[in-house]
Amino acid sequence: MKASKSQVRSGLPSIFQPLGVLFALLAAIAFAPAAQAQSYSVGNASLGTIAAAASGDTSFSFNSASGAVTKNSGAGARVSAGTARASVTITCSVAYCDKGNTVVTVGSVGSPSGRAKALSAFNVTMGAGAVLASGPTGSNPVTFTLKPIGKSAAATVYIGASLSIAGDETTLATGSAASGFYLATTDSKGASSSSTSGSATATVFRRLSIAKGSDLAFGRIVKPATGTGGVVSVTTAGARVASGGAILLSSTFSRAAYTVTGEGGQTLAVTVPSSFTMSNGTNALSVTTSNTAIGITGLTGSLGAAGTYSFYVGGSIPIAPATPTGAYAGTFAVTVAYN
């Protein structure tokens, strides 16, 4: 009897121990986090190079449907051409994506860097595999619902927004600038939610400015008394020369001088007209120009700091015995732009 009683007691643990393990396993399953229904592939939006305004923000929009970039306001300008839009491809990795809708939200996130401000005015366009069930509504965030994506299938959403770039009055650095967005998804059953993030980027340059140091001036000239005439020139080096019997009187003359200020280390396109006209009433003289801004021209310094570039314009005028006397004056326009 003692032996029998001992066997019964030792048998109790052998019955309840496996059940205890089973209960622990069930509890672990019940409280495990739901598997993510999506994975993501993100394409960022690059607006390329932007020249900031002298002061104040400049706002740009990039369109989710076409990628077209337009300026909304401000005195800055986009130097780059081409399209820009962000994209997120959502890949469904579990069975219930095949049956349930997915709620998607897109909005701004994080702290912008460089001259960038926070993204706003989001817009979305459905790409391959993405079919709207409802929406979109709102702008920051913008929310919409996708029809079932399908197990192991993918849906692409294109994202547009507005991005503002601070002007040169700020102490914020030029160069790289970025502003973030998030895309969050929740399946219709509430069993899974996840998110990803991307950005809109730009390279920001200081505004270009050009200052004139001196005008192109030929001074006082005595025309030749006889002959076929000659030419009076002011060279880009600042010298004045005459030919064909023209006489140069002691007077003030100068080459035109310009200094460009902008983003250090960047190349420029400088445009000087090949000729222009000086007039004296109804009389006119044609000026043929020369300049030192030939070939690749660049600002001193490097990206992130201010740089300068100086160039000069000279000119030549024909002088003949028949040239009407008097004071002649004219204007010409010089333009500079980032390459």
C-alpha positions, 0 to 999 in steps of 0.5 A, a space after each residue: 500500500 505504501 508503494 501504491 500511494 507513492 506511485 500515485 503521487 509521482 504520477 501527478 507531475 507526469 500528467 500536468 507538466 506537459 499541460 503547463 508547457 502547452 499553456 506557456 506556448 499558447 500564451 507566447 503565441 497570443 502575445 507575439 506581435 503581428 507579422 508585418 504585412 508589407 515591405 517597402 522600396 522607396 525612391 526619393 525625389 531629387 529637385 537637383 540644383 536650386 539657386 536661393 533668393 536674396 531674401 525670403 523663401 522660394 517654394 517649389 512643387 513637384 507633381 506626383 503624376 508627371 514629376 513636373 517641377 514648378 515654382 510657386 512663389 519667391 525669387 529663387 530659381 531651379 537651375 536643374 531641368 527634368 522631373 522629380 517625384 518620390 515613389 514607394 512600392 509596397 509589397 504584400 508578404 502575408 495571405 490576408 493582403 490578398 483579401 483586405 484593403 490597406 489604409 495608407 497615410 503620407 505626411 512630413 516627418 523629421 527635421 529638414 536639413 540645410 536650407 530646406 523647409 518641411 514638406 507640405 501639400 502632399 499629392 499622390 498618384 497610383 502606379 502599377 498594382 495600386 488601385 484606389 478603394 477610397 480617397 485621397 483626402 487631406 494634404 499633410 497628411 494625405 490619406 487613402 485606401 488601396 484595394 487588396 494588393 495580393 499576396 506576394 504582389 506589389 503596389 507603387 504609389 507616386 508622391 508629390 509635395 511642396 518644398 520651400 528653400 530659405 533665402 540668403 538672409 538666413 544663416 543656414 548652410 548652402 549645399 545639400 538640403 533634404 526634407 523627409 516624408 513618411 508612408 504608413 500602412 494599416 490593413 483593414 483588419 487592424 492586424 498589421 501596421 508599418 511605415 517607411 520614410 523617404 525624402 525630397 532633396 536639393 543642392 542649394 546655391 547662393 543667389 548670383 549677383 553681378 556688380 559693375 566696377 567701371 563702364 566701357 569708355 573710349 575717351 576723347 578722340 580726334 578723327 583722321 583728316 584724310 584717308 579711309 579711317 581706322 579703329 580705336 580700341 580699348 582692350 580687355 587689359 585696359 589699354 587704348 590704341 588707335 589706327 588709321 590716323 585717329 588721334 587719342 586725346 588725354 582723357 578718361 578711358 576704361 574697360 568695363 569691369 564686372 564682379 560676380 558673387 555666388 556659390 563657391 566652386 561653381 561654373 558660370 555661363 557669361 553672356 556678352 553681346 558681340 556688338 552694340 550701338 552707340 548713338 549721337 542723335 541720329 548718328 551711330 557707331 557700331 561697337 565690336 566687343 571683346 571679353 575675358 569670360 571665354 571658356 569655362 569660368 568658375 567662382 572661387 572657393 567651394 560649395 558651402 561658401 561664397 565665391 567670386 569671379 571677375 571679368 572685363 569687356 573691351 571694345 572697338 569702334 571705326 573712326 573715319 574722316 566722315 564720322 560725325 563729331 559729338 558725344 556718343 553713348 550706348 548700353 549693352 547687357 551682360 548676363 550670368 547664370 549657373 551652368 
